[in-house]
Amino acid sequence: MAQETKYTEDNIRSLDWKEHIRMRPGMYIGKLGDGSSPDDGIYILVKEVLDNSIDEFVMGTGKTIEVSIQGNKVIVRDYGRGIPLGKVVDVVSKMNTGGKYDSRAFKKSVGLNGVGTKAVNALSTFFRVESTRDGKSASAEFEKGNLTNQDLLEETSRRRGTKVTFIADDTIFKNYKYRPEYVIRLLKNYVYLNPGLTIVFNGEKYYSENGLKDLLEDNNNLEDMLYPIIHLRGDDIEIAITHSKTQYSEEYHSFVNGQNTTQGGTHQAAFREAVVKTIREFYGKSFDASDVRKSIIGAISIKVMEPVFESQTKTKLGSTEMGGGLPTVRTYINDFVKTKLDNYLHKNTETADKLQKKILQAEKERKELSGIRKIARERAKKASLHNKKLRDCRIHFGDTKKDGYLDTTLFITEGDSASGSITKSRNVNTQAVFSLKGKPLNSYGLTKKIVYENEEFNLLQAALNIEDGLEDLRYNNIVIATDADVDGMHIRLLLITFFLQFFPEVIKEGHLYILETPLFRVRNKKETIYCYSEEEKQTAIDKLRGKPEITRFKGLGEISPNEFVHFIGDDIRLDPVMLDKEMSIEQMLQFYMGKNTPDRQKFIIENLKVEQDLIEEK
């Protein structure tokens, strides 16, 4: 009989605020990560501090916010009202303390739960807050949430406002670094939503004159747009809409009180519904909703009183009410879209004609594919029951989206040996493996029909569950894991082409990565160092001295499962695949995957040394 575990008063613990945040950081700032993903915790820390500065701007003070990131040190300076000087310590170190609870001081704010800067404070090895107002200043410094220094009232000539400096704890955010592209995206979202606001990041100014219209233009090449962006504004609401010429699925950007709700919510659902309803009524035809929304690129921003989000990271709106005596979120958005979009289409007949043709074309393609899609789904369902192409994990991204911190991964590998090593060393709860059979088809210029007819593409699409968009995506991270040789590079390019051709939103929304694995192992009897470049190898040799054993990994299959566990665990290195907004997707695919052109020949020649190194190593 098993021995009964004792459960007494000694088992009961009470954690103070900082201990709880440090023990359960995912509850407060989402997933941790190393900065390779735009929703990694280090960017949430920046956002939590910025939200307070944005709220100052929304309340009519502080038109400029200065942000500096040098190495791992982040500084955010606003010129708002400044924290009341007697409460500087409390605001950043006492839970459920802040001005957002008083609706007289902050209306339509996003930071309503009094947690934000406390989480930043607790998860930083250095945190300093300084407030200036009425010719005086007060400051406090902390280490991992513990107060280390405090300066009370001092006379000063500095402008009023708040300055926060912090360094995220590298024992929690391991091997992290800030990627400027992700920081800039975050800052741009703030200026799109706040006309008149200027954010200065490392000396570069960001501002927006046209709100969500600028957002769509900055995130999409104009040549990819079917018609000029429809941009409509009203009290507490703004929308922007266009359709893409190239992508197949829907793409949305949604915001509540300046917060980017990446997982949508009641406002995004109402927006999608309102667009379909208005377009049906305008044309007097009961179009299928999927045909109306196919290839749509839309953005919506609303402001509500005391919004309710489904997690601390505020990525999904749960509110059904606008507040302030207004109708429900659904009714408010429906009424606005019905009036404004209908008026726009009546006044802009050329756009209305292009939109109608797009919908009719989508309807035709859907009917042509309906039989093929049904057969392909059945084939994928049967295949998943008995083949080993997909070695699935137990938990999926959609299972606990509400918690906002689940991180699930699908590794796409080449060959049995590589997939075998990853399969044996993976975390079976959150990491899955999809094994390719040879090189995938070059899908450039092909229609969506090929996705259903090609077994590899059909099964990959089914594994990801992205046939109808990313709403039910099963894996947060899609990681291409191929050898670092010419063949491996070619497979990478073919897979990226597949996503660009049929599912570009996977890349746009930051889900596609390349797995970085070590090229060398340098070791002696006491220590083993894995190196990802020639420079790292030389550093390791110098560190270990003497004549250490050096192994060159020529393929993923040569790395044993016992070693592989280091490279796909806490120390995983992922290189995100990003789009160049200066080139349309069609231009990009034509350049890299079309027939040889002088431009591409020139590119290959200029980069020949890299290719030659790979050939020689192989």
Secondary structure, 3 states (H helix, E strand, C coil): CCCCCCCCHHHCCCCCHHHHHHHCCHHHHCCCCCCCCCCCHHHHHHHHHHHHHHHHHHCCCCCEEEEEEECCEEEEEECCCCCCHHHHHHHHHCCCCCHHHCCCCCCCCCCCCCCHHHHHHHCEEEEEEEEEECCEEEEEEEECCEEEEEEEEEECCCCCEEEEEEEECCCCCCCCCCCHHHHHHHHHHHHHHCCCCEEEECCEEECCCCCHHHHHHHHCCHHHECCCCEEEEECCEEEEEEEECCCCCCEEEEEECCEECCCCEHHHHHHHHHHHHHHHHHHCCCCCHHHHHCCEEEEEEECCCCCCECCCCCCCECCCECCCCCCEHHHHHHHHHHHHHHHHHHHCHHHHHHHHHHHHHHHHHHHHHHHHHHHHHHHHHHHHHHCCCEECCCCCHHHHHHHCCCCCEEEEEECHHHHHHHHHHCCCCCEEEEEECCCCCCCCCCCCHHHHHCHHHHHHHHHHCCCCCCCCCCCCEEEEECCCCHHHHHHHHHHHHHHHHHCHHHHHCCCEEEEECCCEEEECCCCEEEECCHHHHHHHHHHHCCCCEEEECCCHHHCCHHHHHHHCCCCCEEEECCCCCCCCHHHHHHHHHCCCCHHHHHHHHHCHHHHHHHHHHC
